[in-house]
């Protein structure tokens, strides 16, 4: 059999290797797309977990010169700061303070007073 040919016909080793390289590039592209999909799913799941955790906690918006301090549910979008989330017990103590009022949007006092 002449060099560069095979029993499959006249496909040379060079042509076979080029075809293999094309297929491997396609496989890499498929794998890269799947990795991007999985990274997005992982980020979304992490965000869902963080939101769920925040919903079980509360937060206090500091007093401003023209308003009182506000108690919010952890996931309240009217005060998106997630730093300093507090427990239910701390939220109950805060709500008892005369200079802290509940947010009228997320109603963090629901279930705390009772």
Phi, psi and omega in degrees: 000130181295150181296142179091355177241167180220179179288355178274002180122218187258023178280121182279164176301322179298314179296318178299317181291325174295318178297318178298317179298318177300315180296318179295321176298319178298316179299317178299316178300317178298317181293319178296319177297318180295321178298316178299317177301314181294324177295319178296315178300318180296317179295319178295319179295318177299318178296319177298316179297318180295320178296317180297319178297315181297325181293340179268001181235177180230171178210155180245126174273120184302154179294140173249166185302328183256005182211168178274168173290148182238140173266130180236157165292153184303330182262010183295126182281345179288340173223088190285356181298125180258006180278137176077036176296143184239161182282171177301316181298316178294325178295322178295319177296314181299319182295334179282346180287139183291338183260014176234126180244155177284146174297136181279351180270306185267350177049062183292346181282344178299119180090349179267326180266142178180000000 
